[in-house]
Amino acid sequence: MEALKTLSGKEFQYKEISGSEIIVYPSDDESQFQEKFALVITPFTINLIKNSIRQSGHVLMGASRDNPPNDSLGYILKKENQTPQQLSYLIPILIKKNFCTYYKEGKAFVIQYKGE
């Protein structure tokens, strides 16, 4: 498993399955690695987010579970009945793969496409 941090600094572990699904193991309440709970990010979600970043060039992350901003990646996921929480883990993985980068605009994270 590999370890990364969310854009807000919370550690997590993940592994990719055959280059398609990503299984994420968020750290527990004491910021310790754990393997009791996992979140699966499907190929559909990965492709949806990558295509959205690619098409827009730069877009708000919008990882709020309750009310992500319109036209954000979180809003796109909510329209697909999925949790924007996945972005907290998927975006750092995509950054590590050099697909995108980010910058802060106030309190918001803006995701910037880098190319492939």
PEBELNOR-V831775 format. One line per field, one symbol per residue. burial: b if it has 9 or more other ideal C-beta (glycine too) atoms within 8 Angstrom, else e. A space follows every 10 residues. Layout:
burial->???
This chain:
burial->eeebebbeeb bbbbebeeee bbbbbbbbee eebbeeeebe beeebbebbb ebbeeeeebb bbbbeeebbe ebbbbbbbee eeebbbbbbb bbbbbeeebb ebeeeeebbb bbbeee
